[in-house]
Amino acid sequence: MSQNAKDLDALVEEIESAHADARLEFEARLARLIEDMEANGDVVPAAAKDLHDDLVNEKIEAQFDNLPV
C-alpha cells in the first residue's frame, strides 16, 4: 500500500468521524490527495471519490443556506 493510500484511509476516517459542521473543512485536502494519487497512477477507491462528491455537494448547499429569501 502506497503512502498516499495510507494517507487517504486516514483522511477518510477523520472525515467520517468529524462533526457534520466540520466536514466541509476537509474537502480541499481530500481533493488534493485524490489528484496526487491519480497523478502518480494510483487507483483511487470509488468510495473516496464519492465522499469527495458528497463534500462538494454539502459545500454548495451550505452556500445556499446563507442566502436570504
mmCIF file of the N, C-alpha and C atoms, coordinates in Angstrom:
data_MODEL
# 
_entry.id   MODEL 
# 
loop_
_atom_site.group_PDB 
_atom_site.id 
_atom_site.type_symbol 
_atom_site.label_atom_id 
_atom_site.label_alt_id 
_atom_site.label_comp_id 
_atom_site.label_asym_id 
_atom_site.label_entity_id 
_atom_site.label_seq_id 
_atom_site.pdbx_PDB_ins_code 
_atom_site.Cartn_x 
_atom_site.Cartn_y 
_atom_site.Cartn_z 
_atom_site.occupancy 
_atom_site.B_iso_or_equiv 
_atom_site.pdbx_formal_charge 
_atom_site.auth_seq_id 
_atom_site.auth_comp_id 
_atom_site.auth_asym_id 
_atom_site.auth_atom_id 
_atom_site.pdbx_PDB_model_num 
ATOM 1   N N  . MET A 1 1  ? 0.852   -1.177 0.000   1.00 0.00 ? 1  MET A N  1 
ATOM 2   C CA . MET A 1 1  ? 0.000   0.000  0.000   1.00 0.00 ? 1  MET A CA 1 
ATOM 3   C C  . MET A 1 1  ? 0.897   1.239  0.000   1.00 0.00 ? 1  MET A C  1 
ATOM 4   N N  . SER A 1 2  ? 0.614   2.160  -0.914  1.00 0.00 ? 2  SER A N  1 
ATOM 5   C CA . SER A 1 2  ? 1.423   3.373  -1.024  1.00 0.00 ? 2  SER A CA 1 
ATOM 6   C C  . SER A 1 2  ? 1.135   4.322  0.142   1.00 0.00 ? 2  SER A C  1 
ATOM 7   N N  . GLN A 1 3  ? 2.033   5.270  0.324   1.00 0.00 ? 3  GLN A N  1 
ATOM 8   C CA . GLN A 1 3  ? 1.846   6.260  1.390   1.00 0.00 ? 3  GLN A CA 1 
ATOM 9   C C  . GLN A 1 3  ? 0.588   7.086  1.138   1.00 0.00 ? 3  GLN A C  1 
ATOM 10  N N  . ASN A 1 4  ? 0.336   7.429  -0.132  1.00 0.00 ? 4  ASN A N  1 
ATOM 11  C CA . ASN A 1 4  ? -0.874  8.182  -0.452  1.00 0.00 ? 4  ASN A CA 1 
ATOM 12  C C  . ASN A 1 4  ? -2.128  7.398  -0.080  1.00 0.00 ? 4  ASN A C  1 
ATOM 13  N N  . ALA A 1 5  ? -2.118  6.091  -0.317  1.00 0.00 ? 5  ALA A N  1 
ATOM 14  C CA . ALA A 1 5  ? -3.276  5.262  0.023   1.00 0.00 ? 5  ALA A CA 1 
ATOM 15  C C  . ALA A 1 5  ? -3.479  5.231  1.538   1.00 0.00 ? 5  ALA A C  1 
ATOM 16  N N  . LYS A 1 6  ? -2.382  5.162  2.287   1.00 0.00 ? 6  LYS A N  1 
ATOM 17  C CA . LYS A 1 6  ? -2.484  5.197  3.752   1.00 0.00 ? 6  LYS A CA 1 
ATOM 18  C C  . LYS A 1 6  ? -3.012  6.542  4.215   1.00 0.00 ? 6  LYS A C  1 
ATOM 19  N N  . ASP A 1 7  ? -2.503  7.619  3.600   1.00 0.00 ? 7  ASP A N  1 
ATOM 20  C CA . ASP A 1 7  ? -2.969  8.959  3.942   1.00 0.00 ? 7  ASP A CA 1 
ATOM 21  C C  . ASP A 1 7  ? -4.455  9.105  3.619   1.00 0.00 ? 7  ASP A C  1 
ATOM 22  N N  . LEU A 1 8  ? -4.880  8.536  2.496   1.00 0.00 ? 8  LEU A N  1 
ATOM 23  C CA . LEU A 1 8  ? -6.288  8.598  2.100   1.00 0.00 ? 8  LEU A CA 1 
ATOM 24  C C  . LEU A 1 8  ? -7.157  7.875  3.112   1.00 0.00 ? 8  LEU A C  1 
ATOM 25  N N  . ASP A 1 9  ? -6.746  6.684  3.516   1.00 0.00 ? 9  ASP A N  1 
ATOM 26  C CA . ASP A 1 9  ? -7.511  5.932  4.514   1.00 0.00 ? 9  ASP A CA 1 
ATOM 27  C C  . ASP A 1 9  ? -7.654  6.721  5.810   1.00 0.00 ? 9  ASP A C  1 
ATOM 28  N N  . ALA A 1 10 ? -6.559  7.324  6.248   1.00 0.00 ? 10 ALA A N  1 
ATOM 29  C CA . ALA A 1 10 ? -6.581  8.092  7.491   1.00 0.00 ? 10 ALA A CA 1 
ATOM 30  C C  . ALA A 1 10 ? -7.488  9.317  7.353   1.00 0.00 ? 10 ALA A C  1 
ATOM 31  N N  . LEU A 1 11 ? -7.419  9.992  6.211   1.00 0.00 ? 11 LEU A N  1 
ATOM 32  C CA . LEU A 1 11 ? -8.242  11.180 6.000   1.00 0.00 ? 11 LEU A CA 1 
ATOM 33  C C  . LEU A 1 11 ? -9.719  10.813 5.932   1.00 0.00 ? 11 LEU A C  1 
ATOM 34  N N  . VAL A 1 12 ? -10.031 9.734  5.255   1.00 0.00 ? 12 VAL A N  1 
ATOM 35  C CA . VAL A 1 12 ? -11.435 9.289  5.164   1.00 0.00 ? 12 VAL A CA 1 
ATOM 36  C C  . VAL A 1 12 ? -11.976 8.991  6.556   1.00 0.00 ? 12 VAL A C  1 
ATOM 37  N N  . GLU A 1 13 ? -11.186 8.316  7.375   1.00 0.00 ? 13 GLU A N  1 
ATOM 38  C CA . GLU A 1 13 ? -11.621 8.031  8.752   1.00 0.00 ? 13 GLU A CA 1 
ATOM 39  C C  . GLU A 1 13 ? -11.849 9.326  9.526   1.00 0.00 ? 13 GLU A C  1 
ATOM 40  N N  . GLU A 1 14 ? -10.948 10.279 9.337   1.00 0.00 ? 14 GLU A N  1 
ATOM 41  C CA . GLU A 1 14 ? -11.065 11.563 10.032  1.00 0.00 ? 14 GLU A CA 1 
ATOM 42  C C  . GLU A 1 14 ? -12.338 12.295 9.597   1.00 0.00 ? 14 GLU A C  1 
ATOM 43  N N  . ILE A 1 15 ? -12.621 12.271 8.310   1.00 0.00 ? 15 ILE A N  1 
ATOM 44  C CA . ILE A 1 15 ? -13.817 12.937 7.787   1.00 0.00 ? 15 ILE A CA 1 
ATOM 45  C C  . ILE A 1 15 ? -15.077 12.261 8.320   1.00 0.00 ? 15 ILE A C  1 
ATOM 46  N N  . GLU A 1 16 ? -15.081 10.931 8.286   1.00 0.00 ? 16 GLU A N  1 
ATOM 47  C CA . GLU A 1 16 ? -16.271 10.196 8.710   1.00 0.00 ? 16 GLU A CA 1 
ATOM 48  C C  . GLU A 1 16 ? -16.553 10.357 10.197  1.00 0.00 ? 16 GLU A C  1 
ATOM 49  N N  . SER A 1 17 ? -15.521 10.613 10.994  1.00 0.00 ? 17 SER A N  1 
ATOM 50  C CA . SER A 1 17 ? -15.727 10.779 12.430  1.00 0.00 ? 17 SER A CA 1 
ATOM 51  C C  . SER A 1 17 ? -15.935 12.235 12.824  1.00 0.00 ? 17 SER A C  1 
ATOM 52  N N  . ALA A 1 18 ? -15.767 13.151 11.873  1.00 0.00 ? 18 ALA A N  1 
ATOM 53  C CA . ALA A 1 18 ? -15.898 14.583 12.165  1.00 0.00 ? 18 ALA A CA 1 
ATOM 54  C C  . ALA A 1 18 ? -17.362 14.977 12.324  1.00 0.00 ? 18 ALA A C  1 
ATOM 55  N N  . HIS A 1 19 ? -17.576 16.025 13.093  1.00 0.00 ? 19 HIS A N  1 
ATOM 56  C CA . HIS A 1 19 ? -18.904 16.599 13.256  1.00 0.00 ? 19 HIS A CA 1 
ATOM 57  C C  . HIS A 1 19 ? -19.369 17.122 11.901  1.00 0.00 ? 19 HIS A C  1 
ATOM 58  N N  . ALA A 1 20 ? -20.650 17.086 11.641  1.00 0.00 ? 20 ALA A N  1 
ATOM 59  C CA . ALA A 1 20 ? -21.199 17.481 10.344  1.00 0.00 ? 20 ALA A CA 1 
ATOM 60  C C  . ALA A 1 20 ? -20.748 18.877 9.925   1.00 0.00 ? 20 ALA A C  1 
ATOM 61  N N  . ASP A 1 21 ? -20.675 19.804 10.867  1.00 0.00 ? 21 ASP A N  1 
ATOM 62  C CA . ASP A 1 21 ? -20.271 21.175 10.551  1.00 0.00 ? 21 ASP A CA 1 
ATOM 63  C C  . ASP A 1 21 ? -18.800 21.274 10.149  1.00 0.00 ? 21 ASP A C  1 
ATOM 64  N N  . ALA A 1 22 ? -17.986 20.342 10.588  1.00 0.00 ? 22 ALA A N  1 
ATOM 65  C CA . ALA A 1 22 ? -16.543 20.391 10.324  1.00 0.00 ? 22 ALA A CA 1 
ATOM 66  C C  . ALA A 1 22 ? -16.144 19.642 9.058   1.00 0.00 ? 22 ALA A C  1 
ATOM 67  N N  . ARG A 1 23 ? -17.040 18.850 8.503   1.00 0.00 ? 23 ARG A N  1 
ATOM 68  C CA . ARG A 1 23 ? -16.699 18.020 7.340   1.00 0.00 ? 23 ARG A CA 1 
ATOM 69  C C  . ARG A 1 23 ? -16.231 18.837 6.137   1.00 0.00 ? 23 ARG A C  1 
ATOM 70  N N  . LEU A 1 24 ? -16.823 20.008 5.952   1.00 0.00 ? 24 LEU A N  1 
ATOM 71  C CA . LEU A 1 24 ? -16.502 20.818 4.772   1.00 0.00 ? 24 LEU A CA 1 
ATOM 72  C C  . LEU A 1 24 ? -15.051 21.262 4.752   1.00 0.00 ? 24 LEU A C  1 
ATOM 73  N N  . GLU A 1 25 ? -14.440 21.376 5.921   1.00 0.00 ? 25 GLU A N  1 
ATOM 74  C CA . GLU A 1 25 ? -13.049 21.805 6.006   1.00 0.00 ? 25 GLU A CA 1 
ATOM 75  C C  . GLU A 1 25 ? -12.089 20.802 5.354   1.00 0.00 ? 25 GLU A C  1 
ATOM 76  N N  . PHE A 1 26 ? -12.529 19.586 5.165   1.00 0.00 ? 26 PHE A N  1 
ATOM 77  C CA . PHE A 1 26 ? -11.677 18.530 4.625   1.00 0.00 ? 26 PHE A CA 1 
ATOM 78  C C  . PHE A 1 26 ? -11.717 18.429 3.104   1.00 0.00 ? 26 PHE A C  1 
ATOM 79  N N  . GLU A 1 27 ? -12.641 19.120 2.468   1.00 0.00 ? 27 GLU A N  1 
ATOM 80  C CA . GLU A 1 27 ? -12.848 18.961 1.028   1.00 0.00 ? 27 GLU A CA 1 
ATOM 81  C C  . GLU A 1 27 ? -11.583 19.237 0.225   1.00 0.00 ? 27 GLU A C  1 
ATOM 82  N N  . ALA A 1 28 ? -10.915 20.342 0.499   1.00 0.00 ? 28 ALA A N  1 
ATOM 83  C CA . ALA A 1 28 ? -9.718  20.705 -0.270  1.00 0.00 ? 28 ALA A CA 1 
ATOM 84  C C  . ALA A 1 28 ? -8.591  19.683 -0.067  1.00 0.00 ? 28 ALA A C  1 
ATOM 85  N N  . ARG A 1 29 ? -8.404  19.236 1.166   1.00 0.00 ? 29 ARG A N  1 
ATOM 86  C CA . ARG A 1 29 ? -7.351  18.232 1.432   1.00 0.00 ? 29 ARG A CA 1 
ATOM 87  C C  . ARG A 1 29 ? -7.642  16.938 0.687   1.00 0.00 ? 29 ARG A C  1 
ATOM 88  N N  . LEU A 1 30 ? -8.909  16.524 0.720   1.00 0.00 ? 30 LEU A N  1 
ATOM 89  C CA . LEU A 1 30 ? -9.279  15.287 0.038   1.00 0.00 ? 30 LEU A CA 1 
ATOM 90  C C  . LEU A 1 30 ? -9.093  15.440 -1.467  1.00 0.00 ? 30 LEU A C  1 
ATOM 91  N N  . ALA A 1 31 ? -9.470  16.580 -2.022  1.00 0.00 ? 31 ALA A N  1 
ATOM 92  C CA . ALA A 1 31 ? -9.309  16.817 -3.458  1.00 0.00 ? 31 ALA A CA 1 
ATOM 93  C C  . ALA A 1 31 ? -7.835  16.738 -3.854  1.00 0.00 ? 31 ALA A C  1 
ATOM 94  N N  . ARG A 1 32 ? -6.961  17.386 -3.073  1.00 0.00 ? 32 ARG A N  1 
ATOM 95  C CA . ARG A 1 32 ? -5.519  17.358 -3.375  1.00 0.00 ? 32 ARG A CA 1 
ATOM 96  C C  . ARG A 1 32 ? -4.965  15.942 -3.331  1.00 0.00 ? 32 ARG A C  1 
ATOM 97  N N  . LEU A 1 33 ? -5.374  15.188 -2.327  1.00 0.00 ? 33 LEU A N  1 
ATOM 98  C CA . LEU A 1 33 ? -4.868  13.828 -2.180  1.00 0.00 ? 33 LEU A CA 1 
ATOM 99  C C  . LEU A 1 33 ? -5.333  12.952 -3.347  1.00 0.00 ? 33 LEU A C  1 
ATOM 100 N N  . ILE A 1 34 ? -6.582  13.100 -3.740  1.00 0.00 ? 34 ILE A N  1 
ATOM 101 C CA . ILE A 1 34 ? -7.096  12.341 -4.887  1.00 0.00 ? 34 ILE A CA 1 
ATOM 102 C C  . ILE A 1 34 ? -6.327  12.721 -6.146  1.00 0.00 ? 34 ILE A C  1 
ATOM 103 N N  . GLU A 1 35 ? -6.094  14.023 -6.351  1.00 0.00 ? 35 GLU A N  1 
ATOM 104 C CA . GLU A 1 35 ? -5.341  14.476 -7.522  1.00 0.00 ? 35 GLU A CA 1 
ATOM 105 C C  . GLU A 1 35 ? -3.921  13.923 -7.517  1.00 0.00 ? 35 GLU A C  1 
ATOM 106 N N  . ASP A 1 36 ? -3.276  13.937 -6.351  1.00 0.00 ? 36 ASP A N  1 
ATOM 107 C CA . ASP A 1 36 ? -1.918  13.395 -6.237  1.00 0.00 ? 36 ASP A CA 1 
ATOM 108 C C  . ASP A 1 36 ? -1.885  11.915 -6.576  1.00 0.00 ? 36 ASP A C  1 
ATOM 109 N N  . MET A 1 37 ? -2.853  11.186 -6.055  1.00 0.00 ? 37 MET A N  1 
ATOM 110 C CA . MET A 1 37 ? -2.894  9.746  -6.305  1.00 0.00 ? 37 MET A CA 1 
ATOM 111 C C  . MET A 1 37 ? -3.088  9.466  -7.788  1.00 0.00 ? 37 MET A C  1 
ATOM 112 N N  . GLU A 1 38 ? -4.007  10.194 -8.418  1.00 0.00 ? 38 GLU A N  1 
ATOM 113 C CA . GLU A 1 38 ? -4.253  9.986  -9.845  1.00 0.00 ? 38 GLU A CA 1 
ATOM 114 C C  . GLU A 1 38 ? -3.019  10.360 -10.665 1.00 0.00 ? 38 GLU A C  1 
ATOM 115 N N  . ALA A 1 39 ? -2.326  11.436 -10.273 1.00 0.00 ? 39 ALA A N  1 
ATOM 116 C CA . ALA A 1 39 ? -1.119  11.859 -10.986 1.00 0.00 ? 39 ALA A CA 1 
ATOM 117 C C  . ALA A 1 39 ? -0.009  10.819 -10.880 1.00 0.00 ? 39 ALA A C  1 
ATOM 118 N N  . ASN A 1 40 ? 0.014   10.090 -9.756  1.00 0.00 ? 40 ASN A N  1 
ATOM 119 C CA . ASN A 1 40 ? 1.027   9.054  -9.553  1.00 0.00 ? 40 ASN A CA 1 
ATOM 120 C C  . ASN A 1 40 ? 0.615   7.708  -10.138 1.00 0.00 ? 40 ASN A C  1 
ATOM 121 N N  . GLY A 1 41 ? -0.578  7.657  -10.717 1.00 0.00 ? 41 GLY A N  1 
ATOM 122 C CA . GLY A 1 41 ? -1.056  6.403  -11.297 1.00 0.00 ? 41 GLY A CA 1 
ATOM 123 C C  . GLY A 1 41 ? -1.659  5.453  -10.289 1.00 0.00 ? 41 GLY A C  1 
ATOM 124 N N  . ASP A 1 42 ? -1.887  5.934  -9.072  1.00 0.00 ? 42 ASP A N  1 
ATOM 125 C CA . ASP A 1 42 ? -2.525  5.103  -8.047  1.00 0.00 ? 42 ASP A CA 1 
ATOM 126 C C  . ASP A 1 42 ? -4.021  5.006  -8.320  1.00 0.00 ? 42 ASP A C  1 
ATOM 127 N N  . VAL A 1 43 ? -4.601  3.896  -7.910  1.00 0.00 ? 43 VAL A N  1 
ATOM 128 C CA . VAL A 1 43 ? -6.040  3.716  -8.036  1.00 0.00 ? 43 VAL A CA 1 
ATOM 129 C C  . VAL A 1 43 ? -6.712  4.384  -6.847  1.00 0.00 ? 43 VAL A C  1 
ATOM 130 N N  . VAL A 1 44 ? -7.639  5.274  -7.130  1.00 0.00 ? 44 VAL A N  1 
ATOM 131 C CA . VAL A 1 44 ? -8.391  5.953  -6.074  1.00 0.00 ? 44 VAL A CA 1 
ATOM 132 C C  . VAL A 1 44 ? -9.703  5.193  -5.896  1.00 0.00 ? 44 VAL A C  1 
ATOM 133 N N  . PRO A 1 45 ? -9.967  4.695  -4.689  1.00 0.00 ? 45 PRO A N  1 
ATOM 134 C CA . PRO A 1 45 ? -11.206 3.947  -4.467  1.00 0.00 ? 45 PRO A CA 1 
ATOM 135 C C  . PRO A 1 45 ? -12.440 4.796  -4.778  1.00 0.00 ? 45 PRO A C  1 
ATOM 136 N N  . ALA A 1 46 ? -13.432 4.149  -5.348  1.00 0.00 ? 46 ALA A N  1 
ATOM 137 C CA . ALA A 1 46 ? -14.674 4.848  -5.689  1.00 0.00 ? 46 ALA A CA 1 
ATOM 138 C C  . ALA A 1 46 ? -15.301 5.481  -4.455  1.00 0.00 ? 46 ALA A C  1 
ATOM 139 N N  . ALA A 1 47 ? -15.171 4.833  -3.316  1.00 0.00 ? 47 ALA A N  1 
ATOM 140 C CA . ALA A 1 47 ? -15.762 5.374  -2.086  1.00 0.00 ? 47 ALA A CA 1 
ATOM 141 C C  . ALA A 1 47 ? -15.138 6.722  -1.728  1.00 0.00 ? 47 ALA A C  1 
ATOM 142 N N  . ALA A 1 48 ? -13.854 6.897  -1.984  1.00 0.00 ? 48 ALA A N  1 
ATOM 143 C CA . ALA A 1 48 ? -13.184 8.171  -1.700  1.00 0.00 ? 48 ALA A CA 1 
ATOM 144 C C  . ALA A 1 48 ? -13.674 9.249  -2.654  1.00 0.00 ? 48 ALA A C  1 
ATOM 145 N N  . LYS A 1 49 ? -13.845 8.891  -3.920  1.00 0.00 ? 49 LYS A N  1 
ATOM 146 C CA . LYS A 1 49 ? -14.375 9.846  -4.890  1.00 0.00 ? 49 LYS A CA 1 
ATOM 147 C C  . LYS A 1 49 ? -15.810 10.224 -4.542  1.00 0.00 ? 49 LYS A C  1 
ATOM 148 N N  . ASP A 1 50 ? -16.595 9.242  -4.126  1.00 0.00 ? 50 ASP A N  1 
ATOM 149 C CA . ASP A 1 50 ? -17.978 9.511  -3.723  1.00 0.00 ? 50 ASP A CA 1 
ATOM 150 C C  . ASP A 1 50 ? -18.018 10.431 -2.508  1.00 0.00 ? 50 ASP A C  1 
ATOM 151 N N  . LEU A 1 51 ? -17.124 10.200 -1.550  1.00 0.00 ? 51 LEU A N  1 
ATOM 152 C CA . LEU A 1 51 ? -17.057 11.050 -0.367  1.00 0.00 ? 51 LEU A CA 1 
ATOM 153 C C  . LEU A 1 51 ? -16.713 12.481 -0.776  1.00 0.00 ? 51 LEU A C  1 
ATOM 154 N N  . HIS A 1 52 ? -15.775 12.627 -1.701  1.00 0.00 ? 52 HIS A N  1 
ATOM 155 C CA . HIS A 1 52 ? -15.424 13.970 -2.172  1.00 0.00 ? 52 HIS A CA 1 
ATOM 156 C C  . HIS A 1 52 ? -16.632 14.628 -2.836  1.00 0.00 ? 52 HIS A C  1 
ATOM 157 N N  . ASP A 1 53 ? -17.347 13.886 -3.669  1.00 0.00 ? 53 ASP A N  1 
ATOM 158 C CA . ASP A 1 53 ? -18.547 14.436 -4.303  1.00 0.00 ? 53 ASP A CA 1 
ATOM 159 C C  . ASP A 1 53 ? -19.562 14.880 -3.247  1.00 0.00 ? 53 ASP A C  1 
ATOM 160 N N  . ASP A 1 54 ? -19.723 14.082 -2.203  1.00 0.00 ? 54 ASP A N  1 
ATOM 161 C CA . ASP A 1 54 ? -20.642 14.434 -1.117  1.00 0.00 ? 54 ASP A CA 1 
ATOM 162 C C  . ASP A 1 54 ? -20.216 15.740 -0.445  1.00 0.00 ? 54 ASP A C  1 
ATOM 163 N N  . LEU A 1 55 ? -18.911 15.873 -0.197  1.00 0.00 ? 55 LEU A N  1 
ATOM 164 C CA . LEU A 1 55 ? -18.413 17.089 0.445   1.00 0.00 ? 55 LEU A CA 1 
ATOM 165 C C  . LEU A 1 55 ? -18.625 18.316 -0.444  1.00 0.00 ? 55 LEU A C  1 
ATOM 166 N N  . VAL A 1 56 ? -18.403 18.155 -1.739  1.00 0.00 ? 56 VAL A N  1 
ATOM 167 C CA . VAL A 1 56 ? -18.629 19.266 -2.669  1.00 0.00 ? 56 VAL A CA 1 
ATOM 168 C C  . VAL A 1 56 ? -20.102 19.663 -2.649  1.00 0.00 ? 56 VAL A C  1 
ATOM 169 N N  . ASN A 1 57 ? -20.987 18.673 -2.679  1.00 0.00 ? 57 ASN A N  1 
ATOM 170 C CA . ASN A 1 57 ? -22.419 18.959 -2.648  1.00 0.00 ? 57 ASN A CA 1 
ATOM 171 C C  . ASN A 1 57 ? -22.822 19.633 -1.339  1.00 0.00 ? 57 ASN A C  1 
ATOM 172 N N  . GLU A 1 58 ? -22.250 19.175 -0.223  1.00 0.00 ? 58 GLU A N  1 
ATOM 173 C CA . GLU A 1 58 ? -22.541 19.793 1.070   1.00 0.00 ? 58 GLU A CA 1 
ATOM 174 C C  . GLU A 1 58 ? -22.059 21.241 1.093   1.00 0.00 ? 58 GLU A C  1 
ATOM 175 N N  . LYS A 1 59 ? -20.908 21.490 0.468   1.00 0.00 ? 59 LYS A N  1 
ATOM 176 C CA . LYS A 1 59 ? -20.354 22.843 0.415   1.00 0.00 ? 59 LYS A CA 1 
ATOM 177 C C  . LYS A 1 59 ? -21.274 23.758 -0.397  1.00 0.00 ? 59 LYS A C  1 
ATOM 178 N N  . ILE A 1 60 ? -21.766 23.258 -1.503  1.00 0.00 ? 60 ILE A N  1 
ATOM 179 C CA . ILE A 1 60 ? -22.679 24.037 -2.346  1.00 0.00 ? 60 ILE A CA 1 
ATOM 180 C C  . ILE A 1 60 ? -23.973 24.333 -1.586  1.00 0.00 ? 60 ILE A C  1 
ATOM 181 N N  . GLU A 1 61 ? -24.524 23.323 -0.938  1.00 0.00 ? 61 GLU A N  1 
ATOM 182 C CA . GLU A 1 61 ? -25.761 23.512 -0.176  1.00 0.00 ? 61 GLU A CA 1 
ATOM 183 C C  . GLU A 1 61 ? -25.563 24.506 0.958   1.00 0.00 ? 61 GLU A C  1 
ATOM 184 N N  . ALA A 1 62 ? -24.404 24.473 1.590   1.00 0.00 ? 62 ALA A N  1 
ATOM 185 C CA . ALA A 1 62 ? -24.127 25.392 2.693   1.00 0.00 ? 62 ALA A CA 1 
ATOM 186 C C  . ALA A 1 62 ? -24.117 26.834 2.207   1.00 0.00 ? 62 ALA A C  1 
ATOM 187 N N  . GLN A 1 63 ? -23.678 27.060 0.982   1.00 0.00 ? 63 GLN A N  1 
ATOM 188 C CA . GLN A 1 63 ? -23.683 28.414 0.431   1.00 0.00 ? 63 GLN A CA 1 
ATOM 189 C C  . GLN A 1 63 ? -25.110 28.932 0.276   1.00 0.00 ? 63 GLN A C  1 
ATOM 190 N N  . PHE A 1 64 ? -26.020 28.059 -0.124  1.00 0.00 ? 64 PHE A N  1 
ATOM 191 C CA . PHE A 1 64 ? -27.408 28.470 -0.307  1.00 0.00 ? 64 PHE A CA 1 
ATOM 192 C C  . PHE A 1 64 ? -28.142 28.634 1.019   1.00 0.00 ? 64 PHE A C  1 
ATOM 193 N N  . ASP A 1 65 ? -27.680 27.945 2.050   1.00 0.00 ? 65 ASP A N  1 
ATOM 194 C CA . ASP A 1 65 ? -28.301 28.074 3.375   1.00 0.00 ? 65 ASP A CA 1 
ATOM 195 C C  . ASP A 1 65 ? -28.162 29.482 3.922   1.00 0.00 ? 65 ASP A C  1 
ATOM 196 N N  . ASN A 1 66 ? -27.156 30.199 3.463   1.00 0.00 ? 66 ASN A N  1 
ATOM 197 C CA . ASN A 1 66 ? -26.888 31.525 3.993   1.00 0.00 ? 66 ASN A CA 1 
ATOM 198 C C  . ASN A 1 66 ? -27.511 32.649 3.155   1.00 0.00 ? 66 ASN A C  1 
ATOM 199 N N  . LEU A 1 67 ? -28.228 32.279 2.099   1.00 0.00 ? 67 LEU A N  1 
ATOM 200 C CA . LEU A 1 67 ? -28.850 33.306 1.268   1.00 0.00 ? 67 LEU A CA 1 
ATOM 201 C C  . LEU A 1 67 ? -30.190 33.727 1.855   1.00 0.00 ? 67 LEU A C  1 
ATOM 202 N N  . PRO A 1 68 ? -30.458 35.017 1.865   1.00 0.00 ? 68 PRO A N  1 
ATOM 203 C CA . PRO A 1 68 ? -31.785 35.467 2.336   1.00 0.00 ? 68 PRO A CA 1 
ATOM 204 C C  . PRO A 1 68 ? -32.859 35.120 1.320   1.00 0.00 ? 68 PRO A C  1 
ATOM 205 N N  . VAL A 1 69 ? -34.046 34.881 1.815   1.00 0.00 ? 69 VAL A N  1 
ATOM 206 C CA . VAL A 1 69 ? -35.174 34.566 0.909   1.00 0.00 ? 69 VAL A CA 1 
ATOM 207 C C  . VAL A 1 69 ? -36.183 35.670 0.867   1.00 0.00 ? 69 VAL A C  1 
# 
